Amino acid sequence: MNPTPAFRRLSAILPGLVLVLSLAVSIYDPQGTGSFLRNQVFDLYQYLLPRQAGPDGPHAVYIDIDAETAKTYGAWPWPRKRLDDLMERVQSAGASAILIDMPLADADPTASSELLRLWAPLPADDALGGLGQSLTRLPNYERELAALLASTPSVVSFVPGKTAFQNAHAPLRPATISPRGGDPRHYLNAYATWRATLPAFEAAAKGNGATLPNLGHDTTVRSLPMLTDLNGTLYPSNVLEALRVAKGGAGYSVQVATPDNGFSFEIEPGIERILIDGTGFAAETLRDGSLVLYFGDKTTRHRISAGQILSSRADPAAIEGRIALIGVSANGSERMYGTPTGVRMASGAIAANAIDQILDGSFLTRPGWASVAEQVFTLFAGVLVILVVRRFRFRWGVALTLVLAGGAAYGSWWAFETHRWLIDPALGGVTLFAAALTCALMMRLHTEDEIRFIETQFARRLSSSGLARVKANPRMIRAEGSLRDVTSVVVGLRGFNIISDRYLEDPTAYADILNRFFSPMTKIVQDRNGMIDRTVGDALYAVWNAPLDASDHASKGCDAALRMVENLEALNEFLEEDARRQHLSHVPLSLSIGIDTGTAITGNMGAIQRFDYGVLGEPVSFGAYLQKNAKHYGPAIIVGEGTQRAVGDRYALLEIDLVSTPRHPEGRRVFALLGDPIMRANPKFRALQEAHTLIFSAYRNQRWAEARAAITECRKLNGAIPTLYDFYEARIAAYEANPPGEHWNGAFFAGRI
C-alpha cells in the first residue's frame, strides 16, 4: 500500500531495463542471441514458402561424389585420372561451365613422380632394371587435367579458414574486383588461413573462387559469402566465378552503400550488391557481402550421382546447357550441412542453389532501414505496453502485447511474401512479452503488498463483500491523504462506568460485556456498507463513504443509529439476568450517539513504519463531541447540521441547540434524531416540532418567560423530552442572572472540540 522508494524505483527500472537490453541485443547481437531468434523466424518463412524454380527450371546441376559413387570408385580424394574422366564426360554432355567445389590442394598420389619419390631409392635388382625410366613414361594426368581445365570453361576453388599443410600460396585471382562507394573490406570477415588449389590448376582454369568457408558439418548454412578477404586481398566466391565464366563476364563491381553524413534511417552501411560486369547479372547481398540463401523444394534441385556419369548411366540432356558443379557429399564420412528447410545438402548443392537464385533474380534482402524500424518498434511498443500494464492491469497489457506482436508478425510475413524482405518480428515480440511480464510481476508484488495491507487494515472493519471488493481492486484505497464527504457515527454506552466496577475482578466477564455490545453494533454498521473506524474503550467510531463509496451515506448512518438503539435491549436483558444472579441492582445501559456529515481527510496516517488507514476531520470530531454531550439533551441520537441538511426531509429531527466552536463562532445547529420517515409523518411528531420552534424562537430572542411557557406546553405533548427541557430551564435561569448580551444569537459555546 506504501511501497518503499527502492521498490518504486525497481518497479520503474526493471521493465525499462528489458527494453534497453533488447535494443542492445538488436544492435550488438552478443553471442548471436538476436540473430538466433531472427534465423528461426526466417527459416520458418522458407519452410512455409520455399523458392519456386524459374520458367527454365534449374540453371545448375550438382554432380555428387556421394556414398554410392565411393563404393564403386573409391572415396575422395580421387586419382587425377578418375577426375579427368568425370570432367571429360561432363564437358562432352555440354555443360556451360564446370565448377570443382573442392580444392585440388595436393599432388596426385598415383602420379609417376609421386611413386618414384615414394619408392626411392629403387632396389638394385636386375629384375627391376629400367623401372624408374618406365614410370617416367607413364601418362601425366596432372598435365592432362590442367590441359582439360584450360580448354574448358572451368572454375577451381579454395577454402577460406582451412589450414594448408603444404603448397601454401596466395590464390590466383583471374578477374578484377572494382569497389564503388567505399571499401568493402570494412564489412567482410577476414581470413588469415586458407587451403588453395595447386598453382598449375589455378593458372589453367578460367576462374578461381572461394567455396563455403570451413564450418562444422552440423552447422545450418543460411548465407554464402560472395566476397572473401584473404589478408587484405578480395576474392570472389566460386559461385560468382562460375557465373562469370559461363556468361562471359569481365570482372566484378562491388556497390557499397555509405550515407553522405555518416548516418541515415534508410541506409545501413555495407555492401549492397555485386555486379558481374558484362553479363547484366548481380547478386543482392547482406551488408557483409553474403547472399541470403533461398532454398526451394525438389523441383529447384538438380542432382546427379558422379558414379552414374562415370558408368554412362546418366542422361546427358540433364547436363547440357547448365553449369555443372562437382562436389563431395561423402569421403569416408558425411559432408552435409543443415539448411533452413530441413534438407541436408553438400557444399556443391548449396552453391548450385545460389547460382539458380542469382540467375532467376530470386533474392531475400534485408532493407537498410530494417534494423532501425525493428528497434523503433521495440522501443515505442514496449513503452506503450508498460504504460498499459501499469495503468490497466496485466490482462489489458497482454491483449495489447498480442495485438502488437501479432501485427508485427503479420507485417513481417507480408513483407516476406510480397517483397522477399527479411524483417524480424521475433526480438520485438519477445521483448514486449518480457516487458509486460516484468511489469506485471512488479505490479503483482506491489498488489500483494496492497492486499496484505488491506487484509490487515480492513479485515475486521469492512463487511466480507466490501473487503472482497477492495482486494479485487486495491487501487480503490488511496494511500495518500484525500478529502471525502463522509458520515461519522460515534456510539458510546451510558452508564457503563457504573456497572464496570462490578467486573473489575473478573476481566473475562468485563470483556464479554463489551463484546456483546460491539458485535451486534459492528454487524449493523457493516450490513449498511459502513466501516468500523476504531473502538476506544466503550465507544465505537463508524464511517460511511470511506474507503468505499456509499450512496446516501447520511441516511445509512441515521438508520444504523436507530437500529443500534433497538438492539441494546438484548444486552440489557443479559445484564439484568446477571445482576439478579449476583443479587445486585440492575443498572440499564443506554446509548449516546453523535452523527455528523461533512468533508474529512482519509488515507494512511501514522508512522511510516506502520501506517494505519484512518478518517479525521470535523465530522469525526464533532460527532464525538455530540456523543459525549448527548446525555445533557436527553435523546440517544444527536445529529449535526451537515447530516440534517442531507436527511432532514426524511427523518424525524428536532432542533435542540446552536453550538458555537472556535471554527464556527456563529454556531452550528444540532438536532435530536427521534425516528425514521414513518415517525416523521406522524401528526404527533409534527405538533412537537412546531412547539419546539416556539421554544427556540423565544429563547434566541431572550424572551425568557415566553420560552418557559413554550417549554411547559411541550412537556404535555406526546414524545416530550424532559431532560432537554430541564437543561434549557437551567440555562434560562443562568442567562437571566447573567444576560448574554444584545448581539447574542442563541449559540452556546462548546469550547474546543
Order of alpha helices (4+ residues) and beta strands (2+ residues): alpha-alpha-beta-alpha-alpha-beta-alpha-alpha-alpha-beta-beta-beta-beta-alpha-beta-beta-beta-beta-alpha-beta-beta-beta-beta-beta-alpha-beta-alpha-alpha-alpha-alpha-alpha-beta-alpha-alpha-beta-beta-alpha-beta-beta-alpha-beta-alpha-beta-beta-alpha-alpha-alpha-alpha-beta
